[in-house]
Amino acid sequence: MKNILFVLLVLIVSCNSKSQEKIDLSRKNISHFEKDEETGWIRVNLHQPNKWGFIDKDSLVVIPFEYDFLNPFENGLAYAKNNGKEFFITKNNLKLEGDFEAINIFSEGLASAKKKQKWGFINTQGQFVISPQYDEVDYFRPSGLCAVQKNGKWGFINKKGMEVIAIIYPDVNQQMLDTNVVVKKNGKWAVFDNQGKQLSDFVYDKIHRTDITDFSKDFFKRDASTYFGNGAALVERDGKFEFINLKAQASFPNNKFDSASVFDTFKNAIVKRKGKYGMIKTNGEFKIPLEYDFIQPCDTNYSSYSEYYNARKGNVYHILNKQLDEVGLSHQPIYSSYSTDKSFLIFKNLKNKFGKIDWQGNVLIPFEYDTMSELEGTSFLEISKEEKFGIIDEKGKIKIPIQYKGIFPLYDKFDDEELREKNLFIADNKIININNKVLIEGYNSVTPIFNNHNYLIVSKNKKFGIIDIDKKIILPLEYDEISNWTEYGPRHSKFIVKKGKTGLIDHENFKITIPPIFDKFQYLNGLIFAKKQNKAGIINEEGKILCDFIYDEIFPDQNDFFGYNKTEQKIYAKKGNSYFLIDKKGKILKSNLTEKFVTENSEIVEPPPPTELR
């Protein structure tokens, strides 16, 4: 699809006009593109003229680039915004305008629209089917209900505008996958069905929502919220945790706990009673008895679909899979090696050796390594024995022998896939490939350039230079130091030091922009406060002299060090025994300042040190 979009200047014929228009679909002119799931078209935002539109698979314009914003199509309509107005368009670019003050997306065939400061609901023809009368509204959900507010009170209506649950409550809620809704009164929650029948008294302090995860969907669309959909809803009542079913009745006998988690995607819940933890299924069966000191999902960030659990008993962690079978034992919990996208686990066993198992506990790689970790973006693993490192493949076959003091990928997740697929590594100051063939050697240190890993800072005999991945010398090995990246340093440069003098090189082509001739070199907010031949001046990052080197010292205001001062930058200068306030060009703005005043309001800081090279 990218190949379709990223073509050079092309002629595109709009299906809404017989005329032809030129649209620049070059890579540099496209700020966003995304396939529309309903139409199969491509939703595109162009830098020039900063407008949104749709094209088809043949790069023909099907919705002109005339909108300030466009949403994807849903139910045949796409939300649009132009010149401060909000409306919907059809697939034929018909605008549904109704003098609306605001419109939200369609849900269950209706969209909320605001008119005269009140919200109502329109159909796909842009006609009000529920008149504007509400102060606030939610969206219609699969329950067939929508939460609405009047005069500070909430209730639910159906798609005919009928009040199914009276608009008299301080708070209400519903989730995407449920037919039941929850309503709050006097600080307590109750459960109602979508016909308005009250299923429970107002007795719950909290009703916990969770998610059902569909792994077949895109990562950002795989979760759908629910109270009851995972088998039972978790509620809090009088300091205890309980589970209730769709009828708002206790889900199973022995239903009260001191603490509990919601049932996750795999219908597992962690429960606690009398200081001990266990795990239950939705029928109340204790698959893991209440005998553990602590249980937690391996992936705490996405606990609703964590496929593994850490269950600690004493100082031993019992590793459980999603079926709640024990698959391993360790003295430490598993977190960093865990991923929902993997069908295996890497961990350290009770003998403090690393290995790899599948999700059922079958050993894939023997537990014989001191360390083992995945190399991000590859199927390879870094392993070590006796402080020597190497690389194995996913089946445990040695690819790079265990002989190096250190080894890591040259390219990382921020590099293009074609670069990562080269599988190049830095090992003991050499560049090697996955077959252990040495490509670059002979240097005391090799460090990839922070912003472009095709270039390397190298050193030999305490002198530094820059080469590319093909061994071409870009900058000779004649510098005392070369910075890699400095947080508060120049925006598009790197520091170089030669014979104790400092200068700059461009961070992309590495050409010298400021020769290394300065004794003092302090970068601050786009200005460089430099000193040479015992005189101070100011230059910019391109090397242009802004303030001549005529002062003994120049000190920026102490409040400007990290760009926090949003007012005009204050600069102080000293010449002889006199102190001044100057501008960046050296013009004296105020004289006769005292040394005490300048000392209290300024501070001399050293330039950020070059990145340490190993």
LINMO-V594537 format. One record per pair of residues at least 4 apart in sequence whose ideal C-beta (glycine too) atoms are under 7 Angstrom apart, sorted by the first residue. I is the first residue (numbers start at 1). J is the second residue. D is the distance in whole Angstrom. If there is no record, write none. Layout:
BEGIN
[[I:J:D] [I:J:D]]
END
This chain:
BEGIN
[[1:5:7] [1:35:7] [2:6:6] [4:57:6] [4:59:6] [5:25:6] [5:30:6] [5:33:5] [5:42:7] [6:26:7] [6:27:4] [7:25:6] [7:59:7] [8:26:6] [9:22:7] [9:24:6] [9:26:7] [10:25:6] [10:59:6] [11:20:6] [11:22:6] [12:21:7] [12:23:5] [12:59:6] [12:60:6] [12:61:5] [13:20:6] [13:60:6] [14:21:6] [14:61:4] [14:64:6] [15:60:7] [15:61:7] [15:62:5] [16:64:6] [16:93:5] [23:61:7] [23:65:7] [24:29:4] [24:48:7] [25:29:7] [25:30:6] [25:59:7] [29:46:5] [29:47:5] [29:48:6] [30:44:6] [30:46:6] [31:45:5] [31:47:5] [32:44:7] [32:45:4] [33:42:6] [33:43:7] [33:44:5] [34:43:5] [35:42:6] [36:40:7] [36:41:5] [36:42:7] [36:43:5] [36:54:7] [36:72:5] [36:73:6] [37:72:7] [38:72:7] [38:73:4] [38:74:6] [39:73:5] [39:91:6] [41:54:4] [41:55:7] [41:56:5] [41:62:6] [42:54:7] [42:55:5] [43:54:6] [43:70:6] [43:72:6] [44:52:7] [44:53:6] [44:55:6] [45:52:5] [46:50:7] [46:51:6] [46:65:6] [51:65:4] [51:66:6] [51:67:6] [52:65:7] [52:67:5] [52:69:6] [52:70:4] [53:61:6] [53:63:5] [53:64:5] [53:65:4] [53:66:7] [53:67:7] [54:62:5] [54:63:4] [55:59:5] [55:60:6] [55:61:6] [55:62:6] [56:60:5] [56:62:5] [63:93:6] [64:93:7] [67:80:5] [67:81:7] [67:82:5] [68:81:5] [68:82:5] [69:80:7] [69:81:4] [70:78:6] [70:80:5] [71:78:5] [71:79:4] [71:105:7] [72:78:6] [73:77:7] [73:78:5] [73:91:7] [74:105:6] [74:106:5] [75:106:5] [75:109:6] [75:124:6] [76:90:6] [76:91:6] [76:124:6] [77:88:4] [77:89:7] [77:90:6] [77:106:6] [77:124:6] [78:88:7] [78:89:5] [79:88:6] [79:103:7] [79:105:6] [80:87:6] [80:88:7] [80:89:5] [81:86:5] [86:100:6] [86:102:6] [86:103:5] [87:95:6] [87:96:6] [87:97:5] [87:100:7] [87:103:7] [88:96:4] [88:103:7] [88:126:7] [89:93:6] [89:94:7] [89:95:6] [90:94:4] [96:126:3] [98:113:7] [98:122:7] [98:126:5] [99:115:7] [100:113:5] [100:114:6] [100:115:6] [101:114:4] [101:115:6] [102:114:4] [103:111:6] [103:113:5] [104:111:6] [104:112:5] [105:111:6] [106:110:7] [106:111:4] [107:139:4] [107:140:5] [108:140:4] [108:141:7] [108:159:7] [110:121:4] [110:122:7] [110:123:6] [110:129:7] [110:140:5] [110:159:6] [111:121:7] [111:122:6] [112:119:5] [112:121:6] [112:137:5] [113:120:6] [113:121:7] [113:122:5] [114:118:7] [114:119:5] [114:132:7] [115:120:7] [115:132:5] [116:132:6] [118:132:4] [118:133:5] [118:134:6] [119:132:6] [119:134:4] [119:136:7] [119:137:5] [120:128:5] [120:130:5] [120:131:5] [120:132:4] [120:133:6] [121:129:6] [121:130:4] [122:126:6] [122:127:6] [122:128:5] [122:129:7] [123:127:5] [123:129:5] [128:132:7] [130:161:4] [134:148:4] [134:149:6] [134:150:6] [135:149:5] [135:150:6] [136:149:4] [137:146:6] [137:148:5] [138:146:6] [138:147:4] [139:146:6] [140:146:4] [140:159:6] [141:145:7] [141:174:6] [141:176:6] [142:176:7] [142:177:7] [143:174:6] [143:178:6] [143:179:5] [143:181:6] [143:194:4] [144:158:6] [144:159:6] [144:194:6] [145:156:4] [145:157:7] [145:158:6] [145:164:6] [145:174:7] [145:181:6] [145:194:5] [146:156:7] [146:157:6] [147:154:6] [147:156:6] [147:172:5] [147:174:7] [148:155:6] [148:157:5] [148:167:6] [149:153:7] [149:154:5] [150:167:5] [153:167:5] [153:168:5] [153:169:6] [153:170:7] [154:167:6] [154:169:5] [154:171:6] [154:172:4] [155:163:6] [155:165:5] [155:166:5] [155:167:3] [155:168:6] [155:169:6] [155:172:7] [156:164:5] [156:165:4] [156:172:7] [156:181:6] [157:161:6] [157:162:6] [157:163:6] [157:164:6] [158:162:5] [158:164:5] [163:167:6] [164:195:7] [164:196:4] [165:183:6] [165:192:6] [165:196:5] [169:183:5] [169:184:6] [169:185:6] [170:184:6] [171:184:4] [172:181:6] [172:182:7] [172:183:5] [172:184:7] [173:181:7] [173:182:5] [174:178:6] [174:181:4] [175:209:6] [175:225:4] [175:226:5] [175:227:5] [176:224:5] [176:225:5] [176:226:7] [177:212:6] [177:224:5] [177:225:7] [177:226:4] [177:229:4] [178:226:6] [178:227:5] [178:228:5] [178:229:6] [179:193:6] [179:194:5] [180:191:5] [180:192:7] [180:193:6] [180:199:7] [180:227:7] [180:228:6] [180:246:6] [181:192:5] [181:194:7] [182:189:5] [182:190:7] [182:191:6] [182:207:5] [183:189:7] [183:190:5] [183:192:6] [184:188:7] [184:189:5] [185:202:5] [186:202:6] [188:202:4] [188:203:6] [188:204:6] [188:205:7] [189:202:7] [189:204:4] [189:207:5] [190:198:6] [190:200:5] [190:201:6] [190:202:4] [191:199:5] [191:200:5] [191:248:4] [192:196:6] [192:197:6] [192:198:5] [192:199:6] [193:197:5] [193:199:6] [199:247:6] [199:248:4] [200:248:4] [203:237:6] [204:235:5] [204:236:7] [204:237:5] [205:236:5] [205:237:6] [206:235:7] [206:236:4] [207:227:6] [207:233:6] [207:235:5] [208:234:4] [208:262:5] [209:225:5] [209:226:7] [209:227:6] [210:226:6] [210:230:6] [210:262:4] [210:263:7] [210:264:7] [210:304:5] [211:223:4] [211:224:6] [211:225:6] [211:226:7] [211:304:4] [212:224:5] [212:226:6] [212:229:5] [212:230:6] [212:265:6] [213:222:5] [213:223:5] [213:265:4] [213:304:6] [213:305:4] [214:222:5] [215:222:6] [217:221:5] [217:222:4] [218:222:7] [226:230:6] [227:233:4] [228:232:7] [228:233:5] [228:246:5] [230:262:7] [230:263:4] [230:264:7] [230:265:7] [230:267:6] [231:263:5] [231:267:5] [231:282:3] [232:243:4] [232:244:6] [232:245:6] [232:251:4] [232:263:6] [232:282:5] [233:243:7] [233:244:5] [234:241:6] [234:243:6] [234:260:6] [234:262:5] [235:242:5] [235:244:6] [236:241:6] [237:242:6] [240:256:5] [240:257:7] [241:257:5] [241:259:6] [241:260:4] [242:250:7] [242:255:5] [242:256:6] [243:251:4] [243:255:6] [244:248:5] [244:249:6] [244:250:6] [244:251:6] [245:249:6] [245:251:5] [250:255:5] [251:255:6] [251:284:7] [252:283:6] [252:284:3] [253:284:6] [254:284:7] [257:271:5] [257:272:6] [257:273:5] [258:272:5] [258:273:5] [259:272:4] [260:269:6] [260:270:7] [260:271:5] [260:272:7] [261:269:5] [261:270:4] [262:269:7] [263:267:6] [263:268:7] [263:269:5] [263:282:6] [264:268:5] [264:303:7] [264:304:5] [264:305:6] [264:306:7] [265:304:6] [265:305:4] [266:322:4] [267:281:6] [267:282:5] [268:279:6] [268:281:7] [268:324:6] [269:279:7] [269:280:5] [270:277:6] [270:279:6] [270:295:5] [271:278:6] [271:279:7] [271:280:6] [272:276:7] [272:277:5] [273:290:6] [276:290:4] [276:291:6] [276:292:6] [277:290:7] [277:292:4] [277:293:7] [277:294:6] [277:295:4] [278:286:5] [278:288:5] [278:289:5] [278:290:4] [278:291:7] [278:292:7] [279:287:6] [279:288:4] [279:295:6] [279:324:6] [280:284:6] [280:285:6] [280:286:6] [280:287:7] [281:285:5] [281:287:6] [286:290:7] [287:324:4] [288:311:6] [288:320:7] [288:324:6] [291:313:7] [292:311:5] [292:312:6] [292:313:5] [293:312:5] [293:313:6] [294:312:5] [295:309:6] [295:310:7] [295:311:5] [296:300:7] [296:309:7] [296:310:5] [297:303:4] [297:306:3] [297:309:6] [298:306:5] [298:308:4] [298:309:6] [298:310:6] [298:334:5] [298:335:6] [298:338:4] [299:303:7] [299:306:4] [299:338:6] [299:340:6] [302:306:6] [302:340:7] [305:340:6] [307:321:7] [307:322:5] [307:340:6] [307:359:7] [308:319:6] [308:320:7] [308:321:6] [308:334:7] [308:338:6] [308:345:7] [309:320:4] [310:317:5] [310:319:7] [310:333:4] [310:334:6] [311:317:7] [311:318:4] [311:320:6] [312:317:5] [313:318:6] [315:331:6] [316:329:6] [316:331:7] [317:329:7] [317:330:5] [317:331:7] [317:332:7] [317:333:5] [318:326:5] [318:329:6] [319:326:7] [319:327:5] [319:328:4] [319:330:7] [319:334:6] [319:345:7] [319:347:7] [320:324:5] [320:325:7] [320:326:6] [321:325:5] [321:327:5] [321:359:5] [321:360:7] [325:361:7] [327:357:6] [327:360:7] [327:361:3] [328:345:7] [328:347:6] [328:349:7] [328:357:6] [328:361:6] [329:349:7] [329:350:5] [330:334:7] [330:347:5] [330:348:6] [330:349:6] [330:350:7] [331:350:6] [332:348:6] [334:338:5] [334:345:6] [334:347:5] [337:345:6] [337:346:4] [337:347:6] [338:345:7] [343:358:6] [343:359:5] [344:356:6] [344:357:6] [344:358:5] [344:359:7] [344:364:6] [345:357:5] [346:354:6] [346:356:5] [346:372:5] [346:374:7] [347:354:7] [348:352:6] [348:353:7] [348:354:5] [349:353:6] [349:355:7] [349:367:5] [351:367:7] [353:367:4] [353:368:6] [353:369:6] [354:367:6] [354:369:5] [354:371:6] [354:372:4] [355:363:6] [355:365:5] [355:366:6] [355:367:3] [355:368:7] [356:364:5] [356:365:4] [357:361:5] [357:362:6] [357:363:6] [357:364:6] [358:362:5] [358:364:6] [365:396:4] [369:383:4] [369:384:6] [369:385:6] [370:384:5] [370:385:6] [370:386:7] [371:383:7] [371:384:4] [372:381:6] [372:383:5] [373:381:7] [373:382:5] [374:381:6] [375:380:5] [375:381:7] [375:382:6] [375:409:6] [376:412:7] [376:413:5] [377:413:5] [377:420:5] [378:423:7] [379:393:6] [379:394:5] [380:391:5] [380:392:7] [380:393:6] [380:399:7] [381:392:5] [382:389:6] [382:391:6] [382:407:6] [383:390:6] [383:392:6] [383:402:7] [384:388:6] [384:389:5] [384:402:7] [385:402:5] [388:402:5] [388:403:6] [388:404:6] [389:402:6] [389:404:5] [389:406:6] [389:407:5] [390:398:6] [390:400:5] [390:401:5] [390:402:4] [390:403:7] [390:404:7] [391:399:5] [391:400:4] [391:407:7] [391:434:7] [392:396:5] [392:397:6] [392:398:6] [392:399:6] [393:397:5] [393:399:6] [399:434:5] [400:407:7] [400:425:7] [400:432:7] [400:434:7] [400:436:5] [401:436:6] [404:427:4] [404:428:5] [405:428:5] [406:428:7] [407:425:5] [407:427:4] [408:425:7] [408:426:6] [409:425:6] [410:424:4] [410:425:6] [410:426:6] [410:431:7] [410:448:6] [410:453:6] [411:415:4] [411:419:5] [411:420:5] [411:422:7] [411:424:7] [411:453:5] [415:419:4] [415:420:6] [415:453:6] [417:421:6] [423:433:6] [423:434:4] [424:431:6] [424:433:6] [425:432:5] [426:431:6] [426:446:6] [427:432:5] [429:443:6] [429:444:6] [429:445:6] [429:446:5] [430:438:5] [430:440:6] [430:441:4] [431:439:5] [431:440:4] [431:446:7] [432:436:6] [432:437:6] [432:438:5] [432:439:6] [433:437:5] [433:439:6] [440:446:7] [440:471:6] [443:458:4] [443:459:6] [443:460:5] [444:459:5] [444:460:6] [445:458:7] [445:459:4] [445:613:5] [445:614:6] [446:456:5] [446:458:5] [447:456:7] [447:457:5] [447:484:6] [447:613:5] [447:614:7] [448:453:4] [448:456:6] [449:453:7] [449:455:4] [449:456:7] [449:457:6] [449:484:6] [450:484:5] [450:485:4] [451:507:6] [454:468:6] [454:469:5] [455:466:6] [455:468:5] [455:474:6] [456:466:7] [456:467:5] [457:464:6] [457:466:6] [457:482:5] [457:484:6] [457:613:6] [458:465:6] [458:467:6] [458:477:7] [459:463:6] [459:464:5] [459:613:6] [460:477:6] [463:477:5] [463:478:6] [463:479:6] [464:477:6] [464:479:5] [464:481:6] [464:482:5] [464:613:7] [465:473:7] [465:475:5] [465:476:5] [465:477:4] [465:478:7] [465:479:7] [466:474:4] [466:475:4] [466:482:7] [466:510:5] [467:471:6] [467:472:6] [467:473:6] [467:474:6] [468:472:5] [468:474:6] [474:510:5] [475:505:7] [475:510:5] [478:498:7] [479:496:5] [479:497:6] [479:498:5] [480:497:5] [480:498:6] [481:497:4] [481:610:4] [482:494:6] [482:496:5] [482:610:6] [483:489:7] [483:494:5] [483:495:4] [483:610:4] [483:611:6] [484:611:4] [485:611:6] [486:608:4] [488:562:6] [488:608:6] [489:495:7] [489:523:6] [489:608:5] [490:504:6] [490:523:5] [490:541:5] [491:541:7] [492:506:7] [492:507:5] [492:541:7] [493:504:4] [493:505:6] [493:506:6] [493:507:6] [493:513:6] [493:541:6] [494:504:7] [494:505:5] [494:507:5] [495:502:6] [495:504:6] [495:607:7] [495:610:6] [496:503:5] [496:504:7] [496:505:6] [496:516:5] [497:501:7] [497:502:5] [497:516:6] [497:610:7] [498:516:4] [501:516:4] [501:517:5] [501:518:6] [501:519:7] [502:516:6] [502:518:5] [502:521:4] [502:607:7] [503:512:6] [503:514:4] [503:515:5] [503:516:4] [503:517:7] [503:518:7] [504:513:5] [504:514:4] [504:541:7] [505:510:5] [505:511:6] [505:512:5] [505:513:6] [506:510:6] [506:511:5] [506:513:5] [513:542:6] [513:543:5] [514:539:7] [514:543:4] [517:532:6] [518:530:4] [518:531:6] [518:532:5] [519:531:5] [519:532:6] [520:530:6] [520:531:3] [520:536:7] [521:528:6] [521:530:5] [521:607:5] [522:528:7] [522:529:4] [522:605:6] [522:607:5] [523:528:5] [523:607:6] [524:529:7] [524:556:5] [524:560:6] [524:561:7] [525:560:6] [525:563:5] [525:569:6] [526:540:7] [526:541:7] [527:538:6] [527:540:7] [527:584:6] [528:538:7] [528:539:5] [528:540:7] [528:541:7] [529:536:7] [529:538:6] [529:554:5] [529:556:6] [530:537:6] [530:539:6] [531:535:7] [531:536:5] [532:549:6] [535:549:4] [535:550:6] [535:551:7] [536:549:6] [536:551:5] [536:552:7] [536:553:5] [536:554:4] [537:545:6] [537:547:5] [537:548:6] [537:549:4] [538:546:5] [538:547:4] [538:554:6] [538:584:6] [538:586:7] [539:543:6] [539:544:6] [539:545:5] [539:546:6] [540:544:5] [540:546:6] [546:584:5] [546:585:5] [547:584:6] [547:585:6] [547:586:3] [548:586:6] [550:586:7] [551:573:4] [551:574:6] [551:575:5] [552:574:5] [552:575:6] [552:576:7] [553:573:7] [553:574:4] [554:571:6] [554:573:5] [555:572:5] [555:598:7] [555:602:4] [555:604:6] [556:560:5] [556:569:7] [556:571:6] [556:602:7] [557:565:7] [557:569:7] [557:570:4] [557:601:6] [557:602:6] [558:601:6] [558:602:6] [558:603:5] [559:564:6] [559:565:4] [560:565:5] [560:569:5] [560:570:7] [561:605:6] [565:569:7] [570:581:7] [571:582:5] [571:583:7] [571:584:6] [572:579:6] [572:580:7] [572:581:6] [572:593:7] [572:598:5] [572:602:5] [573:580:5] [573:582:5] [574:579:5] [578:591:7] [579:593:4] [579:594:7] [579:595:6] [579:598:5] [580:588:5] [580:590:7] [580:591:5] [580:593:6] [581:589:5] [581:590:4] [581:593:6] [582:586:6] [582:587:6] [582:588:6] [582:589:6] [583:587:5] [583:589:6] [593:597:5] [593:598:6] [595:599:6] [596:600:6] [597:601:6] [598:602:6]]
END
